[in-house]
Amino acid sequence: MKLKTLALLLTLAPCAHALEDDKAKHLGVSFALGIAGEQIAARIAPDVNSVALGTGMALVPGILKELYDANHKSTKHPDGFSGKDLAADLVGAFAGALLSGMVSQRVTLFVGKDRAGEPKVAVTYSMPLN
């Protein structure tokens, strides 16, 4: 199931160019915040679903921005609060947190010397195929 989810995320990634520039920015920033949120959640609350908590944490800046826009209408944001912006935030935050959760604890970095004494850098990645 996780492999299928990762494949879906990677398939949808090129579609981001079809979004309006503003929505793509919301999606991209929230994606990065989702990754960070999941990593923080996994460390501070290991017994809780880190993807769900990370997604929630990543949504906070987007919600605050939309509340700000609602109270400070301008020529750039004439409508104020935007549900579409918030939806892009949600999709980005969830995708980032999900991807981070899938990769966490499965990436190993080795820096050292091999048996012959030569410098070696190796990155290994494992993913269950269920």
Residue pairs with C-beta under 8 A, 6 or more apart in sequence:
1 130
2 102
2 127
2 128
2 130
3 127
3 129
3 130
5 98
5 102
6 99
6 102
6 127
9 95
9 98
9 99
12 95
16 24
16 27
16 28
17 24
19 27
19 88
22 85
23 84
23 85
23 88
24 88
26 62
26 85
26 88
26 89
26 92
27 88
27 89
27 91
27 92
28 92
29 61
29 89
29 92
30 58
30 59
30 62
30 88
30 89
30 90
30 91
30 92
30 93
30 96
31 92
31 93
31 95
31 96
32 96
33 57
33 58
33 61
33 92
33 93
33 96
34 54
34 55
34 58
34 92
34 93
34 94
34 95
34 96
34 97
34 98
34 99
34 100
35 54
35 96
35 97
35 99
35 100
36 54
36 58
36 96
37 53
37 54
37 55
37 56
37 57
37 58
37 93
37 96
37 97
38 50
38 51
38 53
38 54
38 55
38 96
38 97
38 98
38 100
38 101
38 104
39 54
39 100
39 104
40 54
40 57
41 48
41 50
41 51
41 53
41 54
41 57
41 97
42 50
42 54
42 101
42 104
45 53
50 97
50 101
50 104
51 94
51 97
51 98
51 100
51 101
52 97
54 93
54 96
54 97
54 100
54 101
55 90
55 93
55 94
55 97
58 89
58 92
58 93
58 96
58 97
59 89
59 90
59 93
62 85
62 86
62 89
62 90
62 93
63 86
63 89
65 85
66 81
66 82
66 85
66 86
67 81
69 77
69 80
69 81
69 82
69 85
70 80
70 81
71 80
72 80
73 79
73 80
102 127
103 125
106 125
106 126
106 127
107 123
107 124
107 125
108 123
108 124
108 125
109 121
109 122
109 123
110 120
110 121
110 122
110 123
110 124
111 120
111 121
112 119
112 120
113 119
113 120
114 120
